[in-house]
Each structure stands twice: as structure tokens, then as C-alpha cells.
Amino acid sequence: MDEADVLGDRIGIMVNGKLVCLGSSLFLKKKFGYGYNLTIVKTDKDDDTVDGRVRPFMIQHLGENVQKQSEIAREITY
């Protein structure tokens, strides 16, 4: 998306060969949101302490808006 911001006035998003959305980067960010995803891979899928250690660290350094999106097997996504 960063490259599209710099290089284009309008951005088209295609899914399965069909154009599903067209607009400026500001329009797309307002419509679909923006931010970053961080996926952490645990060394042990049964280690339940990772979230308890990582989330406070991220809140301290990134702010209160850090949210856990999913936790599946060995991966946690914030």
C-alpha cells in the first residue's frame, strides 16, 4: 500500500481477477482501516505465557491500541 500511495492517484484492488474496489489511498484506508499486523510464532504451541509477556511490552512501547486479533496453534497476531 505504501508504494501505491507514492506512485498512484487511484488504487484498484482485484480479487480472483475481478476489480472489487477502486479509489484513492485515503478512501481505501478510511473504508478498510489501516495499521500494522504483527504475527508472533511460539516455539511451543502449549506455551500460554507468551501473550502475558508480549502484550504488556507492546502496550508500553506502542500504546493502548494494541489488540490481539487471533491465536491459532503456534501463532499470535496483534
Secondary structure, 3 states (H helix, E strand, C coil): CHHHHHHCCCEEEEECCEEEEEECHHHHHHHHCCCCCCEEECCCCCCCCHHHHHHHHHHHHHCCCCCCCEEECCEEEC
